[in-house]
């Protein structure tokens, strides 16, 4: 099981904004590039958060009307 989750965004700007919102909620995150096979058609950036905080973070983001493209386990961080 992965220790991290990737919140996939459409752009670097969107990922930075998502990280800022998460930080205001007390959820630390790191802007990173997802593995190539998980990117959307656009440039593809992600925010890496702890897997244990991902569900709560998503719930709170949805309350603000913010939804990432996808949420995936970060298998790359395990290597």
C-alpha positions as a Markdown table, in Angstrom:
| # | Residue | x | y | z |
|---|---|---|---|---|
| 1 | Unk | 0.0 | 0.0 | 0.0 |
| 2 | Unk | 1.3 | 3.4 | -0.9 |
| 3 | Unk | 2.1 | 6.0 | 1.8 |
| 4 | Unk | 1.2 | 8.8 | -0.6 |
| 5 | Unk | -1.6 | 9.9 | -2.9 |
| 6 | Unk | -1.3 | 12.0 | -6.0 |
| 7 | Unk | -4.0 | 14.6 | -6.6 |
| 8 | Unk | -3.7 | 15.0 | -10.4 |
| 9 | Unk | -4.2 | 18.5 | -11.8 |
| 10 | Unk | -4.5 | 20.0 | -15.3 |
| 11 | Unk | -1.7 | 22.5 | -14.9 |
| 12 | Unk | 1.1 | 23.7 | -12.6 |
| 13 | Unk | -0.9 | 26.7 | -11.7 |
| 14 | Unk | -3.8 | 24.6 | -10.6 |
| 15 | Unk | -1.5 | 22.3 | -8.6 |
| 16 | Unk | 0.0 | 25.3 | -6.8 |
| 17 | Unk | -3.4 | 26.6 | -5.9 |
| 18 | Unk | -4.5 | 23.2 | -4.7 |
| 19 | Unk | -1.5 | 22.9 | -2.5 |
| 20 | Unk | -2.2 | 26.4 | -1.1 |
| 21 | Unk | -5.8 | 25.4 | -0.2 |
| 22 | Unk | -4.6 | 22.2 | 1.4 |
| 23 | Unk | -2.0 | 24.1 | 3.4 |
| 24 | Unk | -4.8 | 26.4 | 4.7 |
| 25 | Unk | -6.6 | 23.2 | 5.9 |
| 26 | Unk | -3.5 | 21.9 | 7.6 |
| 27 | Unk | -2.7 | 19.2 | 5.1 |
| 28 | Unk | 0.9 | 19.4 | 3.8 |
| 29 | Unk | 1.4 | 18.8 | 0.1 |
| 30 | Unk | 4.2 | 18.8 | -2.4 |
| 31 | Unk | 3.8 | 19.9 | -6.1 |
| 32 | Unk | 5.3 | 17.2 | -8.3 |
| 33 | Unk | 5.1 | 15.7 | -11.8 |
| 34 | Unk | 3.1 | 12.5 | -11.9 |
| 35 | Unk | 4.4 | 9.5 | -13.8 |
| 36 | Unk | 3.9 | 9.9 | -17.5 |
| 37 | Unk | 1.2 | 7.2 | -17.7 |
| 38 | Unk | -1.1 | 9.0 | -15.2 |
| 39 | Unk | -1.0 | 12.4 | -16.9 |
| 40 | Unk | -4.0 | 14.0 | -18.5 |
| 41 | Unk | -3.9 | 15.3 | -22.1 |
| 42 | Unk | -2.5 | 18.6 | -20.8 |
| 43 | Unk | 0.8 | 19.1 | -19.1 |
| 44 | Unk | -0.1 | 17.2 | -16.0 |
| 45 | Unk | 1.0 | 18.2 | -12.5 |
| 46 | Unk | 0.0 | 16.8 | -9.1 |
| 47 | Unk | 0.0 | 17.4 | -5.4 |
| 48 | Unk | 1.4 | 14.6 | -3.3 |
| 49 | Unk | -0.3 | 14.2 | 0.1 |
| 50 | Unk | -0.1 | 11.5 | 2.8 |
| 51 | Unk | -2.4 | 8.6 | 1.9 |
| 52 | Unk | -4.0 | 8.8 | 5.3 |
| 53 | Unk | -5.0 | 12.5 | 4.7 |
| 54 | Unk | -6.2 | 12.1 | 1.1 |
| 55 | Unk | -9.9 | 11.2 | 1.8 |
| 56 | Unk | -10.4 | 14.0 | 4.3 |
| 57 | Unk | -8.6 | 16.5 | 2.0 |
| 58 | Unk | -10.8 | 15.5 | -0.9 |
| 59 | Unk | -13.9 | 15.9 | 1.1 |
| 60 | Unk | -12.9 | 19.3 | 2.3 |
| 61 | Unk | -11.8 | 20.4 | -1.2 |
| 62 | Unk | -15.1 | 19.3 | -2.7 |
| 63 | Unk | -16.9 | 21.5 | -0.1 |
| 64 | Unk | -15.0 | 24.4 | -1.6 |
| 65 | Unk | -16.0 | 23.3 | -5.1 |
| 66 | Unk | -12.4 | 22.2 | -6.0 |
| 67 | Unk | -11.9 | 18.8 | -7.5 |
| 68 | Unk | -8.6 | 17.3 | -8.9 |
| 69 | Unk | -8.8 | 15.4 | -12.2 |
| 70 | Unk | -7.9 | 12.1 | -10.6 |
| 71 | Unk | -6.5 | 10.7 | -7.4 |
| 72 | Unk | -4.0 | 7.9 | -7.5 |
| 73 | Unk | -1.6 | 6.1 | -5.2 |
| 74 | Unk | 1.9 | 7.4 | -5.6 |
| 75 | Unk | 3.8 | 4.2 | -6.4 |
| 76 | Unk | 6.9 | 6.1 | -7.5 |
| 77 | Unk | 7.5 | 7.5 | -4.0 |
| 78 | Unk | 7.9 | 4.0 | -2.7 |
| 79 | Unk | 11.0 | 3.3 | -4.9 |
